[in-house]
Each structure stands twice: as structure tokens, then as C-alpha cells.
């Protein structure tokens, strides 16, 4: 009887060994399947990315020439803040207007403006471009229609059009320049850091290179210099509005037309800032004579827009940290 125990123990050990081997083989097979699945997912993702890239390259980049089936009124939007990295940049809006004017079926162009203002440079570019295109295409009228707001830089652009229309409740005007914003250089922190015992360390080459440094007191000479810069830009704005609107402006009276005040569209008609009260559809139908409206606003591809916004946000952050405000028409 005693001889059977070692044999039984041997069989038990052999069975355990076999189970261990089987477990190891099972785990190895499972790991191999997982590895194969991961590689499969990787290659599928790679193929998908390749197909997306191919489609991205095949999609036409020129979105400026929509299909048209007859006489129409072209519409180009000027939306939001006017800046070099926004949809209301001079480059984008001008491309849309040029594409509209190149279409032989375009009877007239409407600049559909909904902007509180922005960069005086971009607004100036747009003013000059629209004036130039009006001279090159005298047979095709270019009108501006202000929807919710066409103030400051938004009105700067509108003034370049042949006629300006708005709703009775639209906000128009604000012919002025400001440098105030929520960037650090709009506030004075010099007393704060002194109370906190913080030492400002700034090295510059150039007597006024630290102009508008928020951590130092603002000298009267620097404030006077920047005020002169703003006054000059304000005068440029006024000159452009007078050039665009001509003798339609009611500059006589007691209303300070160029003081930066805003008015309703209804009051804007009385002041000569606006020619009439009408919607884009009404202008297309009654003024231009082509009721069908076709949108010629350039459309960016999504990935382009995403990358542009990332780059613009990064650039704005760096600019706010390293430099002073730039003037804005707002």
C-alpha cells in the first residue's frame, strides 16, 4: 500500500506541471492575440488617417466660387471682430468680393456686416480694397447691410460701400479708437508689486522700449505720446468715413458725429451714416433687382480653421505677455 503513494504523488506533480504548461500556453496565446489586436487597431488607424489626408488634399481649396444658376445678388459676410486671424480679415472678405465680381451672373454685392470693430489696419485694408473694386467694377454696385451691429471698424468697412443699409435697431457709429482691453498692459500694477515686495526686472535697449509697461508708473510724456498716436489714427478713420459718405454726413448740428458715440440704425439715417432701413433680402430685391442671393463668403476647411485658431490663440497669448496693446477700432 505504501508503494502507491509515491506514484500518486508523481501523478499529482505531473498533472500540476501539465496544467502550468497549459496555463502558460494560454496566456502566451492571449498576449499574442492582444498584440495582434493592437497592431490591427494601429494599422486601421493609420489607413484611416491616410484616407483622411487624401480626402483633405482632394477637396478643392477654392470655396469662393459657388455654383450659380442665373442672375443673383452676391453676399459676403463680415462677421465678428475684424482681425488678421478672424473670418472678417481683409484677405478673406476681399477674396469673397473679388470672386463675386468675377461671376458674370452677379448683379450686385452685399457686404453683410455684423461686427463691433477690431484692427484699424484690417479695416483700413478692407476700406481701400472695396473702394478699388468699386472703381474697377462700376457697373456692379457694392452695398453694405448692417445687421445687429456695424460699429467702429465695422462701420469703417461699411463706409466704403456705395450705400449703407441697416435695421432700425442696429447699432452703428462708434467712430473712435481705443487701446483699452483686458491684457496686462491695460492696468497699472506698479503699486501692487511694491506692496508685495516684488522687484521688477526688465532689460531694454532704447529709452522708450518699456512703453506702457504695466509694472511701472506711466510717465506723462508716454501717455501724451500714445494719445497723439490714437488721435492720428482717429483722424485717419474720420477721413475715410468722410471720403466714403461725402456730403451725406450731417456734421453740422450739435451731434458729435466723430466722438465715438453709437446710435440706432434709425438715428443713423438722420445723421447720414445710413442710407436706408432694409434687410439684405430687401436690398437684393428692391435696390439691386436680383432677389436670389448667393453666399460668396470664403469657407475654410475645418482642419485649416482648427490650426489657424490654435496658431492665433498662441500668438495672442505671446503678444499679450511680451508686448503692449495694439489700438483697436471699438
C-alpha positions in Angstrom: 0.0 0.0 0.0 2.9 2.3 0.8 4.3 1.8 -2.8 1.2 3.5 -4.2 1.6 6.9 -2.5 4.8 8.0 -4.4 3.2 7.0 -7.6 0.1 9.1 -6.7 2.3 12.0 -5.7 4.1 11.7 -9.0 0.9 11.7 -11.0 -0.2 14.8 -9.0 3.0 16.6 -9.7 2.8 15.6 -13.4 -0.7 16.9 -13.6 0.2 20.2 -12.0 3.1 20.6 -14.4 0.8 19.9 -17.3 -1.7 22.5 -16.0 1.1 25.0 -15.6 2.3 24.5 -19.2 -1.3 24.8 -20.5 -1.8 28.0 -18.5 1.4 29.4 -19.9 0.4 28.5 -23.4 -3.0 30.0 -22.9 -1.5 33.3 -21.5 1.0 33.4 -24.3 -1.8 32.9 -26.9 -3.9 35.6 -25.2 -1.0 38.0 -25.2 -0.3 37.3 -28.8 -3.9 37.9 -29.7 -3.8 41.2 -27.7 -0.6 42.2 -29.5 -2.2 41.3 -32.9 -5.3 43.2 -32.0 -3.3 46.3 -31.0 -1.3 46.2 -34.3 -4.6 45.7 -36.1 -6.0 48.8 -34.5 -2.8 50.7 -35.2 -2.8 49.8 -38.9 -6.5 50.6 -39.2 -6.0 54.0 -37.7 -3.0 54.5 -40.0 -5.1 53.7 -43.0 -7.9 55.9 -41.8 -5.5 58.8 -41.3 -4.1 58.2 -44.8 -7.6 58.3 -46.3 -8.5 61.4 -44.4 -5.3 63.1 -45.6 -6.0 62.0 -49.2 -9.6 63.4 -49.0 -8.3 66.6 -47.4 -5.9 67.1 -50.3 -8.6 66.3 -52.9 -11.2 68.7 -51.5 -10.9 71.9 -53.5 -9.4 74.7 -51.5 -11.2 77.4 -53.6 -14.5 77.7 -51.9 -15.0 81.2 -53.3 -17.0 80.3 -56.4 -20.3 78.6 -55.6 -22.4 77.3 -58.4 -24.9 79.8 -59.6 -27.8 79.3 -61.9 -28.7 82.8 -63.1 -28.7 86.4 -62.1 -28.2 86.9 -58.4 -27.1 89.1 -55.6 -23.8 88.0 -54.1 -23.5 88.2 -50.3 -20.2 88.3 -48.5 -20.2 88.2 -44.7 -18.1 90.4 -42.4 -18.7 88.6 -39.1 -17.3 89.3 -35.7 -14.1 91.1 -34.7 -12.1 92.3 -37.6 -8.5 91.0 -37.3 -5.9 89.3 -39.4 -6.7 85.9 -37.9 -10.5 86.0 -38.0 -13.2 85.3 -40.6 -13.5 89.0 -41.0 -9.9 89.6 -42.1 -9.2 91.7 -45.1 -7.8 88.8 -47.0 -10.9 86.6 -46.6 -13.5 89.3 -47.2 -11.7 90.7 -50.2 -11.4 87.3 -51.8 -15.1 86.8 -51.4 -15.9 90.1 -53.0 -13.5 89.5 -55.9 -15.0 86.1 -56.6 -18.5 87.6 -56.6 -17.5 90.3 -59.0 -15.8 87.8 -61.4 -19.1 85.9 -61.7 -20.9 87.2 -64.8 -24.3 86.5 -63.2 -23.6 88.8 -60.2 -25.9 91.8 -60.4 -24.7 93.4 -57.2 -22.8 92.6 -54.0 -23.9 92.9 -50.4 -21.4 93.2 -47.5 -23.4 91.7 -44.7 -21.8 93.3 -41.7 -22.2 92.2 -38.1 -19.1 93.5 -36.4 -18.2 95.6 -33.4 -14.9 96.6 -34.9 -11.3 95.4 -34.5 -8.0 96.1 -36.1 -7.7 99.5 -37.7 -5.2 98.1 -40.2 -7.5 95.3 -41.4 -10.5 97.7 -41.5 -8.3 100.1 -43.5 -7.3 97.4 -45.9 -10.9 96.5 -46.4 -11.9 100.1 -47.0 -9.2 100.5 -49.6 -10.0 97.2 -51.3 -13.7 97.9 -51.6 -13.1 101.4 -52.9 -10.7 99.9 -55.5 -13.1 97.2 -56.5 -16.0 99.7 -56.9 -13.8 101.6 -59.4 -12.8 98.5 -61.3 -16.5 97.3 -61.5 -18.5 100.4 -61.7 -21.4 98.5 -63.4 -21.8 96.3 -60.3 -23.0 98.0 -57.1 -21.4 97.1 -53.8 -23.7 97.9 -50.8 -23.3 97.3 -47.1 -26.1 96.0 -44.9 -25.5 96.2 -41.1 -27.4 93.6 -39.2 -27.0 93.6 -35.4 -24.0 95.9 -35.2 -21.7 97.8 -37.5 -19.7 99.9 -35.2 -16.2 101.3 -35.2 -14.2 99.2 -37.6 -17.4 97.5 -38.7 -18.7 100.9 -39.8 -15.3 101.8 -41.2 -15.8 98.9 -43.7 -19.4 99.9 -44.4 -18.4 103.5 -45.3 -16.5 102.2 -48.3 -19.7 100.8 -49.9 -21.9 102.7 -52.4 -24.8 102.7 -49.9 -25.2 101.6 -46.3 -28.4 100.0 -45.0 -29.3 98.8 -41.5 -32.3 97.8 -39.3 -33.9 100.5 -37.2 -32.5 98.8 -34.1 -29.0 98.1 -35.5 -26.1 99.7 -33.7 -24.0 102.0 -35.9 -21.3 104.6 -35.4 -18.6 104.5 -32.7 -16.1 106.4 -34.8 -13.2 106.3 -32.5 -10.1 104.4 -31.4 -9.2 102.7 -28.1 -6.3 100.8 -26.6 -8.2 99.5 -23.6 -8.6 95.8 -23.2 -8.2 93.0 -20.7 -4.5 92.5 -21.4 -2.0 93.2 -18.6 -0.8 96.5 -20.2 -4.2 98.0 -19.7 -3.8 98.1 -16.0 -1.2 99.6 -13.6 0.3 97.1 -11.2 3.3 99.2 -10.1 1.8 99.9 -6.6 0.7 96.4 -6.2 4.1 94.8 -6.7 5.7 97.4 -4.5 3.3 96.5 -1.6 4.1 92.8 -2.2 7.8 93.4 -2.2 8.2 92.2 -5.8 11.1 93.6 -7.8 10.5 94.3 -11.5 13.5 93.2 -13.6 13.3 94.4 -17.2 16.2 94.9 -19.5 15.6 97.1 -22.6 17.7 98.8 -25.3 16.0 102.0 -26.3 14.8 104.8 -24.0 11.1 104.1 -24.5 11.2 100.3 -25.2 9.3 99.7 -22.0 6.5 102.0 -23.1 3.2 101.0 -21.3 4.9 98.5 -19.0 2.1 97.8 -16.6 4.5 97.2 -13.7 6.0 100.7 -13.9 4.3 104.1 -13.4 3.1 105.7 -16.6 5.0 108.9 -17.3 3.0 111.8 -18.6 5.2 112.0 -21.7 4.5 108.4 -22.6 0.8 108.9 -22.1 0.9 112.1 -24.2 2.8 110.2 -27.0 0.3 107.3 -27.1 -2.6 109.8 -27.1 -1.1 111.5 -30.1 -0.9 108.1 -31.9 -4.5 107.4 -31.1 -5.5 110.9 -32.3 -3.7 110.4 -35.6 -5.5 107.1 -36.1 -8.8 108.6 -35.2 -8.2 111.3 -37.8 -7.5 108.7 -40.4 -10.8 107.0 -39.5 -12.7 110.2 -39.8 -11.1 111.0 -43.2 -12.1 107.6 -44.5 -15.7 108.0 -43.4 -15.9 111.4 -44.9 -14.4 110.1 -48.2 -16.9 107.2 -48.3 -20.0 109.1 -47.2 -19.3 112.5 -48.6 -21.9 115.2 -48.3 -24.5 112.7 -46.9 -23.0 113.1 -43.4 -24.8 115.6 -41.2 -21.7 117.0 -39.5 -23.4 120.4 -38.8 -25.7 120.3 -35.7 -24.9 119.5 -32.1 -24.4 115.8 -32.5 -20.7 114.9 -32.2 -20.6 112.5 -35.1 -17.0 111.5 -34.6 -16.9 111.3 -30.9 -17.1 107.5 -30.5 -20.9 107.6 -29.7 -23.2 104.9 -31.1 -26.7 105.3 -32.5 -29.5 103.1 -33.7 -29.9 102.5 -37.4 -32.9 104.7 -37.4 -30.9 107.6 -35.9 -28.1 106.8 -38.3 -30.3 107.6 -41.3 -31.0 111.1 -39.8 -27.2 111.6 -39.3 -26.3 110.4 -42.8 -24.4 107.4 -41.5 -27.0 105.1 -43.1 -28.9 105.5 -46.4 -32.0 103.5 -45.6 -33.6 100.8 -43.4 -33.6 97.4 -45.1 -32.6 93.8 -44.7 -30.2 92.0 -47.0 -33.1 90.4 -48.8 -34.9 93.7 -49.3 -31.7 95.3 -50.7 -31.3 92.4 -53.1 -34.8 92.6 -54.3 -35.5 96.3 -54.4 -32.2 98.0 -54.8 -30.1 95.5 -56.8 -33.0 93.9 -58.6 -31.9 90.3 -58.2 -33.9 88.6 -55.5 -31.9 85.3 -55.5 -29.0 85.6 -53.1 -25.8 83.5 -53.3 -23.3 83.4 -50.5 -19.7 84.1 -51.7 -18.2 84.2 -48.3 -15.0 82.1 -48.4 -15.4 78.9 -46.4 -12.3 77.5 -44.7 -11.8 73.8 -44.4 -12.2 72.5 -40.8 -8.6 71.5 -40.3 -7.3 74.8 -41.6 -9.7 76.6 -39.3 -8.6 74.5 -36.4 -4.9 75.0 -37.0 -5.4 78.7 -37.6 -7.3 79.2 -34.4 -4.6 77.3 -32.5 -1.9 79.4 -34.0 -3.8 82.6 -33.5 -4.5 81.8 -29.8 -0.9 81.0 -29.3 0.2 84.2 -31.0 -2.2 86.3 -29.0 -1.0 84.8 -25.7 2.6 85.5 -26.6 1.8 89.0 -27.7 -0.1 89.8 -24.5 2.8 88.6 -22.4 5.6 90.2 -24.3 4.1 93.4 -25.8 1.7 96.3 -25.2 -1.8 96.5 -26.6 -2.3 97.5 -30.2 -5.0 100.1 -30.9 -8.4 98.8 -31.9 -11.5 100.4 -33.5 -14.1 99.5 -30.9 
